[in-house]
C-alpha cells in the first residue's frame, strides 16, 4: 500500500488494529506509547514522532518499506 500522507497512515493503522481486535489502550501498551498518541496517530495528526510511529507499526506487525521516487517498483 502506498501511504501518501498522515491521514492515510492513520487510517491504515486503525484498520490493522481493529482487524487484530485490539483497542487503542492495548495497542498503546504493546507499542510503549500513550493512548493519546494512538488517538492522534489514527486521526492523522501531522506532528507524530517517527520513532513512536515505528513502535506502533512494529507492535502491529506492519513492515515499513521506503522507496525513492526514482526506484523502479517491482511487483
mmCIF file of the N, C-alpha and C atoms, coordinates in Angstrom:
data_MODEL
# 
_entry.id   MODEL 
# 
loop_
_atom_site.group_PDB 
_atom_site.id 
_atom_site.type_symbol 
_atom_site.label_atom_id 
_atom_site.label_alt_id 
_atom_site.label_comp_id 
_atom_site.label_asym_id 
_atom_site.label_entity_id 
_atom_site.label_seq_id 
_atom_site.pdbx_PDB_ins_code 
_atom_site.Cartn_x 
_atom_site.Cartn_y 
_atom_site.Cartn_z 
_atom_site.occupancy 
_atom_site.B_iso_or_equiv 
_atom_site.pdbx_formal_charge 
_atom_site.auth_seq_id 
_atom_site.auth_comp_id 
_atom_site.auth_asym_id 
_atom_site.auth_atom_id 
_atom_site.pdbx_PDB_model_num 
ATOM 1   N N  . UNK A 1 1  ? 0.843  -1.174 0.000   1.00 0.00 ? 1  UNK A N  1 
ATOM 2   C CA . UNK A 1 1  ? 0.000  0.000  0.000   1.00 0.00 ? 1  UNK A CA 1 
ATOM 3   C C  . UNK A 1 1  ? 0.890  1.239  0.000   1.00 0.00 ? 1  UNK A C  1 
ATOM 4   N N  . UNK A 1 2  ? 0.526  2.206  -0.793  1.00 0.00 ? 2  UNK A N  1 
ATOM 5   C CA . UNK A 1 2  ? 1.253  3.463  -0.829  1.00 0.00 ? 2  UNK A CA 1 
ATOM 6   C C  . UNK A 1 2  ? 0.616  4.432  0.161   1.00 0.00 ? 2  UNK A C  1 
ATOM 7   N N  . UNK A 1 3  ? 1.403  4.877  1.117   1.00 0.00 ? 3  UNK A N  1 
ATOM 8   C CA . UNK A 1 3  ? 0.956  5.865  2.101   1.00 0.00 ? 3  UNK A CA 1 
ATOM 9   C C  . UNK A 1 3  ? 1.441  7.220  1.624   1.00 0.00 ? 3  UNK A C  1 
ATOM 10  N N  . UNK A 1 4  ? 0.516  8.141  1.400   1.00 0.00 ? 4  UNK A N  1 
ATOM 11  C CA . UNK A 1 4  ? 0.877  9.431  0.839   1.00 0.00 ? 4  UNK A CA 1 
ATOM 12  C C  . UNK A 1 4  ? 0.787  10.582 1.830   1.00 0.00 ? 4  UNK A C  1 
ATOM 13  N N  . UNK A 1 5  ? 0.151  10.347 2.968   1.00 0.00 ? 5  UNK A N  1 
ATOM 14  C CA . UNK A 1 5  ? 0.056  11.404 3.979   1.00 0.00 ? 5  UNK A CA 1 
ATOM 15  C C  . UNK A 1 5  ? -0.307 10.798 5.329   1.00 0.00 ? 5  UNK A C  1 
ATOM 16  N N  . UNK A 1 6  ? -0.342 11.646 6.348   1.00 0.00 ? 6  UNK A N  1 
ATOM 17  C CA . UNK A 1 6  ? -0.600 11.156 7.700   1.00 0.00 ? 6  UNK A CA 1 
ATOM 18  C C  . UNK A 1 6  ? -2.015 10.619 7.869   1.00 0.00 ? 6  UNK A C  1 
ATOM 19  N N  . UNK A 1 7  ? -2.966 11.143 7.120   1.00 0.00 ? 7  UNK A N  1 
ATOM 20  C CA . UNK A 1 7  ? -4.347 10.627 7.190   1.00 0.00 ? 7  UNK A CA 1 
ATOM 21  C C  . UNK A 1 7  ? -4.393 9.185  6.700   1.00 0.00 ? 7  UNK A C  1 
ATOM 22  N N  . UNK A 1 8  ? -3.710 8.911  5.562   1.00 0.00 ? 8  UNK A N  1 
ATOM 23  C CA . UNK A 1 8  ? -3.655 7.539  5.038   1.00 0.00 ? 8  UNK A CA 1 
ATOM 24  C C  . UNK A 1 8  ? -3.007 6.590  6.035   1.00 0.00 ? 8  UNK A C  1 
ATOM 25  N N  . UNK A 1 9  ? -1.895 7.018  6.611   1.00 0.00 ? 9  UNK A N  1 
ATOM 26  C CA . UNK A 1 9  ? -1.183 6.191  7.578   1.00 0.00 ? 9  UNK A CA 1 
ATOM 27  C C  . UNK A 1 9  ? -2.048 5.915  8.795   1.00 0.00 ? 9  UNK A C  1 
ATOM 28  N N  . UNK A 1 10 ? -2.684 6.938  9.318   1.00 0.00 ? 10 UNK A N  1 
ATOM 29  C CA . UNK A 1 10 ? -3.542 6.768  10.488  1.00 0.00 ? 10 UNK A CA 1 
ATOM 30  C C  . UNK A 1 10 ? -4.694 5.819  10.235  1.00 0.00 ? 10 UNK A C  1 
ATOM 31  N N  . UNK A 1 11 ? -5.329 5.973  9.085   1.00 0.00 ? 11 UNK A N  1 
ATOM 32  C CA . UNK A 1 11 ? -6.454 5.095  8.734   1.00 0.00 ? 11 UNK A CA 1 
ATOM 33  C C  . UNK A 1 11 ? -5.979 3.652  8.582   1.00 0.00 ? 11 UNK A C  1 
ATOM 34  N N  . UNK A 1 12 ? -4.806 3.472  7.970   1.00 0.00 ? 12 UNK A N  1 
ATOM 35  C CA . UNK A 1 12 ? -4.261 2.126  7.785   1.00 0.00 ? 12 UNK A CA 1 
ATOM 36  C C  . UNK A 1 12 ? -3.973 1.469  9.134   1.00 0.00 ? 12 UNK A C  1 
ATOM 37  N N  . UNK A 1 13 ? -3.331 2.203  10.013  1.00 0.00 ? 13 UNK A N  1 
ATOM 38  C CA . UNK A 1 13 ? -3.017 1.676  11.345  1.00 0.00 ? 13 UNK A CA 1 
ATOM 39  C C  . UNK A 1 13 ? -4.299 1.340  12.098  1.00 0.00 ? 13 UNK A C  1 
ATOM 40  N N  . UNK A 1 14 ? -5.281 2.189  12.017  1.00 0.00 ? 14 UNK A N  1 
ATOM 41  C CA . UNK A 1 14 ? -6.560 1.937  12.696  1.00 0.00 ? 14 UNK A CA 1 
ATOM 42  C C  . UNK A 1 14 ? -7.215 0.665  12.163  1.00 0.00 ? 14 UNK A C  1 
ATOM 43  N N  . UNK A 1 15 ? -7.206 0.491  10.844  1.00 0.00 ? 15 UNK A N  1 
ATOM 44  C CA . UNK A 1 15 ? -7.806 -0.716 10.250  1.00 0.00 ? 15 UNK A CA 1 
ATOM 45  C C  . UNK A 1 15 ? -7.087 -1.980 10.698  1.00 0.00 ? 15 UNK A C  1 
ATOM 46  N N  . UNK A 1 16 ? -5.764 -1.943 10.722  1.00 0.00 ? 16 UNK A N  1 
ATOM 47  C CA . UNK A 1 16 ? -4.993 -3.109 11.161  1.00 0.00 ? 16 UNK A CA 1 
ATOM 48  C C  . UNK A 1 16 ? -5.271 -3.396 12.633  1.00 0.00 ? 16 UNK A C  1 
ATOM 49  N N  . UNK A 1 17 ? -5.289 -2.346 13.450  1.00 0.00 ? 17 UNK A N  1 
ATOM 50  C CA . UNK A 1 17 ? -5.563 -2.526 14.884  1.00 0.00 ? 17 UNK A CA 1 
ATOM 51  C C  . UNK A 1 17 ? -6.913 -3.198 15.096  1.00 0.00 ? 17 UNK A C  1 
ATOM 52  N N  . UNK A 1 18 ? -7.925 -2.700 14.402  1.00 0.00 ? 18 UNK A N  1 
ATOM 53  C CA . UNK A 1 18 ? -9.270 -3.271 14.553  1.00 0.00 ? 18 UNK A CA 1 
ATOM 54  C C  . UNK A 1 18 ? -9.331 -4.705 14.036  1.00 0.00 ? 18 UNK A C  1 
ATOM 55  N N  . UNK A 1 19 ? -8.628 -4.982 12.944  1.00 0.00 ? 19 UNK A N  1 
ATOM 56  C CA . UNK A 1 19 ? -8.608 -6.342 12.398  1.00 0.00 ? 19 UNK A CA 1 
ATOM 57  C C  . UNK A 1 19 ? -7.973 -7.323 13.377  1.00 0.00 ? 19 UNK A C  1 
ATOM 58  N N  . UNK A 1 20 ? -7.073 -6.814 14.224  1.00 0.00 ? 20 UNK A N  1 
ATOM 59  C CA . UNK A 1 20 ? -6.422 -7.641 15.233  1.00 0.00 ? 20 UNK A CA 1 
ATOM 60  C C  . UNK A 1 20 ? -7.193 -7.628 16.561  1.00 0.00 ? 20 UNK A C  1 
ATOM 61  N N  . UNK A 1 21 ? -8.368 -7.023 16.561  1.00 0.00 ? 21 UNK A N  1 
ATOM 62  C CA . UNK A 1 21 ? -9.243 -6.963 17.734  1.00 0.00 ? 21 UNK A CA 1 
ATOM 63  C C  . UNK A 1 21 ? -8.551 -6.337 18.944  1.00 0.00 ? 21 UNK A C  1 
ATOM 64  N N  . UNK A 1 22 ? -7.789 -5.272 18.674  1.00 0.00 ? 22 UNK A N  1 
ATOM 65  C CA . UNK A 1 22 ? -7.123 -4.529 19.748  1.00 0.00 ? 22 UNK A CA 1 
ATOM 66  C C  . UNK A 1 22 ? -7.837 -3.206 19.953  1.00 0.00 ? 22 UNK A C  1 
ATOM 67  N N  . UNK A 1 23 ? -7.942 -2.783 21.207  1.00 0.00 ? 23 UNK A N  1 
ATOM 68  C CA . UNK A 1 23 ? -8.413 -1.425 21.428  1.00 0.00 ? 23 UNK A CA 1 
ATOM 69  C C  . UNK A 1 23 ? -7.193 -0.514 21.492  1.00 0.00 ? 23 UNK A C  1 
ATOM 70  N N  . UNK A 1 24 ? -7.443 0.783  21.520  1.00 0.00 ? 24 UNK A N  1 
ATOM 71  C CA . UNK A 1 24 ? -6.334 1.736  21.500  1.00 0.00 ? 24 UNK A CA 1 
ATOM 72  C C  . UNK A 1 24 ? -5.439 1.588  22.728  1.00 0.00 ? 24 UNK A C  1 
ATOM 73  N N  . UNK A 1 25 ? -6.015 1.299  23.871  1.00 0.00 ? 25 UNK A N  1 
ATOM 74  C CA . UNK A 1 25 ? -5.219 1.137  25.094  1.00 0.00 ? 25 UNK A CA 1 
ATOM 75  C C  . UNK A 1 25 ? -4.293 -0.068 24.993  1.00 0.00 ? 25 UNK A C  1 
ATOM 76  N N  . UNK A 1 26 ? -4.786 -1.175 24.456  1.00 0.00 ? 26 UNK A N  1 
ATOM 77  C CA . UNK A 1 26 ? -3.953 -2.370 24.299  1.00 0.00 ? 26 UNK A CA 1 
ATOM 78  C C  . UNK A 1 26 ? -2.790 -2.104 23.345  1.00 0.00 ? 26 UNK A C  1 
ATOM 79  N N  . UNK A 1 27 ? -3.071 -1.414 22.240  1.00 0.00 ? 27 UNK A N  1 
ATOM 80  C CA . UNK A 1 27 ? -2.008 -1.090 21.296  1.00 0.00 ? 27 UNK A CA 1 
ATOM 81  C C  . UNK A 1 27 ? -0.983 -0.151 21.930  1.00 0.00 ? 27 UNK A C  1 
ATOM 82  N N  . UNK A 1 28 ? -1.450 0.814  22.681  1.00 0.00 ? 28 UNK A N  1 
ATOM 83  C CA . UNK A 1 28 ? -0.544 1.752  23.349  1.00 0.00 ? 28 UNK A CA 1 
ATOM 84  C C  . UNK A 1 28 ? 0.419  1.008  24.266  1.00 0.00 ? 28 UNK A C  1 
ATOM 85  N N  . UNK A 1 29 ? -0.091 0.045  25.013  1.00 0.00 ? 29 UNK A N  1 
ATOM 86  C CA . UNK A 1 29 ? 0.759  -0.747 25.909  1.00 0.00 ? 29 UNK A CA 1 
ATOM 87  C C  . UNK A 1 29 ? 1.763  -1.566 25.104  1.00 0.00 ? 29 UNK A C  1 
ATOM 88  N N  . UNK A 1 30 ? 1.294  -2.220 24.041  1.00 0.00 ? 30 UNK A N  1 
ATOM 89  C CA . UNK A 1 30 ? 2.176  -3.064 23.225  1.00 0.00 ? 30 UNK A CA 1 
ATOM 90  C C  . UNK A 1 30 ? 3.274  -2.255 22.542  1.00 0.00 ? 30 UNK A C  1 
ATOM 91  N N  . UNK A 1 31 ? 2.968  -0.995 22.197  1.00 0.00 ? 31 UNK A N  1 
ATOM 92  C CA . UNK A 1 31 ? 3.927  -0.151 21.486  1.00 0.00 ? 31 UNK A CA 1 
ATOM 93  C C  . UNK A 1 31 ? 4.709  0.767  22.417  1.00 0.00 ? 31 UNK A C  1 
ATOM 94  N N  . UNK A 1 32 ? 4.401  0.698  23.709  1.00 0.00 ? 32 UNK A N  1 
ATOM 95  C CA . UNK A 1 32 ? 5.071  1.538  24.704  1.00 0.00 ? 32 UNK A CA 1 
ATOM 96  C C  . UNK A 1 32 ? 4.896  3.034  24.406  1.00 0.00 ? 32 UNK A C  1 
ATOM 97  N N  . UNK A 1 33 ? 3.660  3.400  24.073  1.00 0.00 ? 33 UNK A N  1 
ATOM 98  C CA . UNK A 1 33 ? 3.296  4.802  23.843  1.00 0.00 ? 33 UNK A CA 1 
ATOM 99  C C  . UNK A 1 33 ? 2.012  5.085  24.619  1.00 0.00 ? 33 UNK A C  1 
ATOM 100 N N  . UNK A 1 34 ? 1.610  6.333  24.674  1.00 0.00 ? 34 UNK A N  1 
ATOM 101 C CA . UNK A 1 34 ? 0.380  6.697  25.357  1.00 0.00 ? 34 UNK A CA 1 
ATOM 102 C C  . UNK A 1 34 ? -0.839 6.529  24.468  1.00 0.00 ? 34 UNK A C  1 
ATOM 103 N N  . UNK A 1 35 ? -1.991 6.384  25.093  1.00 0.00 ? 35 UNK A N  1 
ATOM 104 C CA . UNK A 1 35 ? -3.252 6.257  24.347  1.00 0.00 ? 35 UNK A CA 1 
ATOM 105 C C  . UNK A 1 35 ? -3.480 7.511  23.503  1.00 0.00 ? 35 UNK A C  1 
ATOM 106 N N  . UNK A 1 36 ? -3.185 8.690  24.052  1.00 0.00 ? 36 UNK A N  1 
ATOM 107 C CA . UNK A 1 36 ? -3.366 9.941  23.300  1.00 0.00 ? 36 UNK A CA 1 
ATOM 108 C C  . UNK A 1 36 ? -2.548 9.919  22.013  1.00 0.00 ? 36 UNK A C  1 
ATOM 109 N N  . UNK A 1 37 ? -1.354 9.322  22.055  1.00 0.00 ? 37 UNK A N  1 
ATOM 110 C CA . UNK A 1 37 ? -0.540 9.215  20.845  1.00 0.00 ? 37 UNK A CA 1 
ATOM 111 C C  . UNK A 1 37 ? -1.246 8.364  19.798  1.00 0.00 ? 37 UNK A C  1 
ATOM 112 N N  . UNK A 1 38 ? -1.821 7.242  20.211  1.00 0.00 ? 38 UNK A N  1 
ATOM 113 C CA . UNK A 1 38 ? -2.549 6.365  19.282  1.00 0.00 ? 38 UNK A CA 1 
ATOM 114 C C  . UNK A 1 38 ? -3.727 7.119  18.672  1.00 0.00 ? 38 UNK A C  1 
ATOM 115 N N  . UNK A 1 39 ? -4.471 7.825  19.501  1.00 0.00 ? 39 UNK A N  1 
ATOM 116 C CA . UNK A 1 39 ? -5.624 8.603  19.015  1.00 0.00 ? 39 UNK A CA 1 
ATOM 117 C C  . UNK A 1 39 ? -5.165 9.611  17.965  1.00 0.00 ? 39 UNK A C  1 
ATOM 118 N N  . UNK A 1 40 ? -4.113 10.369 18.285  1.00 0.00 ? 40 UNK A N  1 
ATOM 119 C CA . UNK A 1 40 ? -3.613 11.380 17.352  1.00 0.00 ? 40 UNK A CA 1 
ATOM 120 C C  . UNK A 1 40 ? -3.090 10.751 16.064  1.00 0.00 ? 40 UNK A C  1 
ATOM 121 N N  . UNK A 1 41 ? -2.386 9.646  16.192  1.00 0.00 ? 41 UNK A N  1 
ATOM 122 C CA . UNK A 1 41 ? -1.846 8.951  15.021  1.00 0.00 ? 41 UNK A CA 1 
ATOM 123 C C  . UNK A 1 41 ? -2.971 8.474  14.114  1.00 0.00 ? 41 UNK A C  1 
ATOM 124 N N  . UNK A 1 42 ? -3.972 7.825  14.691  1.00 0.00 ? 42 UNK A N  1 
ATOM 125 C CA . UNK A 1 42 ? -5.087 7.316  13.887  1.00 0.00 ? 42 UNK A CA 1 
ATOM 126 C C  . UNK A 1 42 ? -5.907 8.439  13.258  1.00 0.00 ? 42 UNK A C  1 
ATOM 127 N N  . UNK A 1 43 ? -5.868 9.609  13.852  1.00 0.00 ? 43 UNK A N  1 
ATOM 128 C CA . UNK A 1 43 ? -6.569 10.766 13.287  1.00 0.00 ? 43 UNK A CA 1 
ATOM 129 C C  . UNK A 1 43 ? -5.711 11.543 12.292  1.00 0.00 ? 43 UNK A C  1 
ATOM 130 N N  . UNK A 1 44 ? -4.500 11.082 12.050  1.00 0.00 ? 44 UNK A N  1 
ATOM 131 C CA . UNK A 1 44 ? -3.650 11.687 11.036  1.00 0.00 ? 44 UNK A CA 1 
ATOM 132 C C  . UNK A 1 44 ? -2.958 12.959 11.459  1.00 0.00 ? 44 UNK A C  1 
ATOM 133 N N  . UNK A 1 45 ? -2.752 13.141 12.758  1.00 0.00 ? 45 UNK A N  1 
ATOM 134 C CA . UNK A 1 45 ? -2.073 14.339 13.234  1.00 0.00 ? 45 UNK A CA 1 
ATOM 135 C C  . UNK A 1 45 ? -0.648 14.387 12.671  1.00 0.00 ? 45 UNK A C  1 
ATOM 136 N N  . UNK A 1 46 ? -0.290 15.521 12.117  1.00 0.00 ? 46 UNK A N  1 
ATOM 137 C CA . UNK A 1 46 ? 0.998  15.667 11.428  1.00 0.00 ? 46 UNK A CA 1 
ATOM 138 C C  . UNK A 1 46 ? 2.208  15.651 12.346  1.00 0.00 ? 46 UNK A C  1 
ATOM 139 N N  . UNK A 1 47 ? 2.054  15.864 13.616  1.00 0.00 ? 47 UNK A N  1 
ATOM 140 C CA . UNK A 1 47 ? 3.203  16.006 14.500  1.00 0.00 ? 47 UNK A CA 1 
ATOM 141 C C  . UNK A 1 47 ? 3.636  14.704 15.175  1.00 0.00 ? 47 UNK A C  1 
ATOM 142 N N  . UNK A 1 48 ? 3.166  13.585 14.716  1.00 0.00 ? 48 UNK A N  1 
ATOM 143 C CA . UNK A 1 48 ? 3.536  12.302 15.318  1.00 0.00 ? 48 UNK A CA 1 
ATOM 144 C C  . UNK A 1 48 ? 5.041  12.070 15.223  1.00 0.00 ? 48 UNK A C  1 
ATOM 145 N N  . UNK A 1 49 ? 5.642  11.575 16.290  1.00 0.00 ? 49 UNK A N  1 
ATOM 146 C CA . UNK A 1 49 ? 7.075  11.296 16.328  1.00 0.00 ? 49 UNK A CA 1 
ATOM 147 C C  . UNK A 1 49 ? 7.362  9.989  15.605  1.00 0.00 ? 49 UNK A C  1 
ATOM 148 N N  . UNK A 1 50 ? 8.295  10.026 14.676  1.00 0.00 ? 50 UNK A N  1 
ATOM 149 C CA . UNK A 1 50 ? 8.559  8.868  13.824  1.00 0.00 ? 50 UNK A CA 1 
ATOM 150 C C  . UNK A 1 50 ? 8.991  7.636  14.619  1.00 0.00 ? 50 UNK A C  1 
ATOM 151 N N  . UNK A 1 51 ? 9.748  7.818  15.673  1.00 0.00 ? 51 UNK A N  1 
ATOM 152 C CA . UNK A 1 51 ? 10.156 6.670  16.490  1.00 0.00 ? 51 UNK A CA 1 
ATOM 153 C C  . UNK A 1 51 ? 8.965  5.962  17.107  1.00 0.00 ? 51 UNK A C  1 
ATOM 154 N N  . UNK A 1 52 ? 8.017  6.738  17.576  1.00 0.00 ? 52 UNK A N  1 
ATOM 155 C CA . UNK A 1 52 ? 6.809  6.142  18.160  1.00 0.00 ? 52 UNK A CA 1 
ATOM 156 C C  . UNK A 1 52 ? 5.954  5.499  17.071  1.00 0.00 ? 52 UNK A C  1 
ATOM 157 N N  . UNK A 1 53 ? 5.894  6.118  15.899  1.00 0.00 ? 53 UNK A N  1 
ATOM 158 C CA . UNK A 1 53 ? 5.141  5.527  14.780  1.00 0.00 ? 53 UNK A CA 1 
ATOM 159 C C  . UNK A 1 53 ? 5.733  4.166  14.429  1.00 0.00 ? 53 UNK A C  1 
ATOM 160 N N  . UNK A 1 54 ? 7.049  4.084  14.398  1.00 0.00 ? 54 UNK A N  1 
ATOM 161 C CA . UNK A 1 54 ? 7.700  2.808  14.103  1.00 0.00 ? 54 UNK A CA 1 
ATOM 162 C C  . UNK A 1 54 ? 7.390  1.779  15.185  1.00 0.00 ? 54 UNK A C  1 
ATOM 163 N N  . UNK A 1 55 ? 7.357  2.181  16.451  1.00 0.00 ? 55 UNK A N  1 
ATOM 164 C CA . UNK A 1 55 ? 6.997  1.259  17.535  1.00 0.00 ? 55 UNK A CA 1 
ATOM 165 C C  . UNK A 1 55 ? 5.586  0.724  17.348  1.00 0.00 ? 55 UNK A C  1 
ATOM 166 N N  . UNK A 1 56 ? 4.659  1.588  16.975  1.00 0.00 ? 56 UNK A N  1 
ATOM 167 C CA . UNK A 1 56 ? 3.266  1.169  16.753  1.00 0.00 ? 56 UNK A CA 1 
ATOM 168 C C  . UNK A 1 56 ? 3.214  0.183  15.589  1.00 0.00 ? 56 UNK A C  1 
ATOM 169 N N  . UNK A 1 57 ? 3.873  0.519  14.495  1.00 0.00 ? 57 UNK A N  1 
ATOM 170 C CA . UNK A 1 57 ? 3.877  -0.383 13.342  1.00 0.00 ? 57 UNK A CA 1 
ATOM 171 C C  . UNK A 1 57 ? 4.464  -1.738 13.705  1.00 0.00 ? 57 UNK A C  1 
ATOM 172 N N  . UNK A 1 58 ? 5.558  -1.726 14.438  1.00 0.00 ? 58 UNK A N  1 
ATOM 173 C CA . UNK A 1 58 ? 6.191  -2.976 14.862  1.00 0.00 ? 58 UNK A CA 1 
ATOM 174 C C  . UNK A 1 58 ? 5.235  -3.802 15.731  1.00 0.00 ? 58 UNK A C  1 
ATOM 175 N N  . UNK A 1 59 ? 4.535  -3.142 16.646  1.00 0.00 ? 59 UNK A N  1 
ATOM 176 C CA . UNK A 1 59 ? 3.598  -3.850 17.530  1.00 0.00 ? 59 UNK A CA 1 
ATOM 177 C C  . UNK A 1 59 ? 2.460  -4.494 16.742  1.00 0.00 ? 59 UNK A C  1 
ATOM 178 N N  . UNK A 1 60 ? 2.092  -3.900 15.618  1.00 0.00 ? 60 UNK A N  1 
ATOM 179 C CA . UNK A 1 60 ? 1.012  -4.446 14.784  1.00 0.00 ? 60 UNK A CA 1 
ATOM 180 C C  . UNK A 1 60 ? 1.530  -5.404 13.708  1.00 0.00 ? 60 UNK A C  1 
ATOM 181 N N  . UNK A 1 61 ? 2.845  -5.523 13.586  1.00 0.00 ? 61 UNK A N  1 
ATOM 182 C CA . UNK A 1 61 ? 3.410  -6.390 12.556  1.00 0.00 ? 61 UNK A CA 1 
ATOM 183 C C  . UNK A 1 61 ? 3.440  -5.740 11.185  1.00 0.00 ? 61 UNK A C  1 
ATOM 184 N N  . UNK A 1 62 ? 3.341  -4.413 11.129  1.00 0.00 ? 62 UNK A N  1 
ATOM 185 C CA . UNK A 1 62 ? 3.379  -3.686 9.864   1.00 0.00 ? 62 UNK A CA 1 
ATOM 186 C C  . UNK A 1 62 ? 4.841  -3.475 9.469   1.00 0.00 ? 62 UNK A C  1 
ATOM 187 N N  . UNK A 1 63 ? 5.159  -3.784 8.230   1.00 0.00 ? 63 UNK A N  1 
ATOM 188 C CA . UNK A 1 63 ? 6.501  -3.592 7.703   1.00 0.00 ? 63 UNK A CA 1 
ATOM 189 C C  . UNK A 1 63 ? 6.518  -2.285 6.910   1.00 0.00 ? 63 UNK A C  1 
ATOM 190 N N  . UNK A 1 64 ? 7.486  -1.443 7.218   1.00 0.00 ? 64 UNK A N  1 
ATOM 191 C CA . UNK A 1 64 ? 7.628  -0.176 6.510   1.00 0.00 ? 64 UNK A CA 1 
ATOM 192 C C  . UNK A 1 64 ? 8.696  -0.367 5.442   1.00 0.00 ? 64 UNK A C  1 
ATOM 193 N N  . UNK A 1 65 ? 8.335  -0.105 4.198   1.00 0.00 ? 65 UNK A N  1 
ATOM 194 C CA . UNK A 1 65 ? 9.251  -0.249 3.072   1.00 0.00 ? 65 UNK A CA 1 
ATOM 195 C C  . UNK A 1 65 ? 9.337  1.111  2.385   1.00 0.00 ? 65 UNK A C  1 
ATOM 196 N N  . UNK A 1 66 ? 10.480 1.747  2.475   1.00 0.00 ? 66 UNK A N  1 
ATOM 197 C CA . UNK A 1 66 ? 10.660 3.088  1.938   1.00 0.00 ? 66 UNK A CA 1 
ATOM 198 C C  . UNK A 1 66 ? 11.398 3.001  0.611   1.00 0.00 ? 66 UNK A C  1 
ATOM 199 N N  . UNK A 1 67 ? 10.882 3.718  -0.401  1.00 0.00 ? 67 UNK A N  1 
ATOM 200 C CA . UNK A 1 67 ? 11.493 3.719  -1.717  1.00 0.00 ? 67 UNK A CA 1 
ATOM 201 C C  . UNK A 1 67 ? 11.657 5.148  -2.208  1.00 0.00 ? 67 UNK A C  1 
ATOM 202 N N  . UNK A 1 68 ? 12.686 5.361  -2.975  1.00 0.00 ? 68 UNK A N  1 
ATOM 203 C CA . UNK A 1 68 ? 12.897 6.632  -3.641  1.00 0.00 ? 68 UNK A CA 1 
ATOM 204 C C  . UNK A 1 68 ? 11.952 6.721  -4.840  1.00 0.00 ? 68 UNK A C  1 
ATOM 205 N N  . UNK A 1 69 ? 11.478 7.904  -5.184  1.00 0.00 ? 69 UNK A N  1 
ATOM 206 C CA . UNK A 1 69 ? 10.619 8.029  -6.369  1.00 0.00 ? 69 UNK A CA 1 
ATOM 207 C C  . UNK A 1 69 ? 11.316 7.573  -7.647  1.00 0.00 ? 69 UNK A C  1 
ATOM 208 N N  . UNK A 1 70 ? 12.644 7.551  -7.632  1.00 0.00 ? 70 UNK A N  1 
ATOM 209 C CA . UNK A 1 70 ? 13.399 7.144  -8.819  1.00 0.00 ? 70 UNK A CA 1 
ATOM 210 C C  . UNK A 1 70 ? 13.607 5.637  -8.931  1.00 0.00 ? 70 UNK A C  1 
ATOM 211 N N  . UNK A 1 71 ? 13.308 4.905  -7.852  1.00 0.00 ? 71 UNK A N  1 
ATOM 212 C CA . UNK A 1 71 ? 13.471 3.461  -7.865  1.00 0.00 ? 71 UNK A CA 1 
ATOM 213 C C  . UNK A 1 71 ? 12.341 2.820  -8.665  1.00 0.00 ? 71 UNK A C  1 
ATOM 214 N N  . UNK A 1 72 ? 12.693 1.786  -9.405  1.00 0.00 ? 72 UNK A N  1 
ATOM 215 C CA . UNK A 1 72 ? 11.658 1.022  -10.108 1.00 0.00 ? 72 UNK A CA 1 
ATOM 216 C C  . UNK A 1 72 ? 10.996 0.102  -9.107  1.00 0.00 ? 72 UNK A C  1 
ATOM 217 N N  . UNK A 1 73 ? 9.687  0.100  -9.086  1.00 0.00 ? 73 UNK A N  1 
ATOM 218 C CA . UNK A 1 73 ? 8.936  -0.721 -8.144  1.00 0.00 ? 73 UNK A CA 1 
ATOM 219 C C  . UNK A 1 73 ? 8.689  -2.086 -8.786  1.00 0.00 ? 73 UNK A C  1 
ATOM 220 N N  . UNK A 1 74 ? 9.131  -3.127 -8.105  1.00 0.00 ? 74 UNK A N  1 
ATOM 221 C CA . UNK A 1 74 ? 8.933  -4.496 -8.572  1.00 0.00 ? 74 UNK A CA 1 
ATOM 222 C C  . UNK A 1 74 ? 7.657  -5.030 -7.958  1.00 0.00 ? 74 UNK A C  1 
ATOM 223 N N  . UNK A 1 75 ? 6.768  -5.468 -8.770  1.00 0.00 ? 75 UNK A N  1 
ATOM 224 C CA . UNK A 1 75 ? 5.501  -6.040 -8.272  1.00 0.00 ? 75 UNK A CA 1 
ATOM 225 C C  . UNK A 1 75 ? 5.222  -7.352 -8.937  1.00 0.00 ? 75 UNK A C  1 
# 
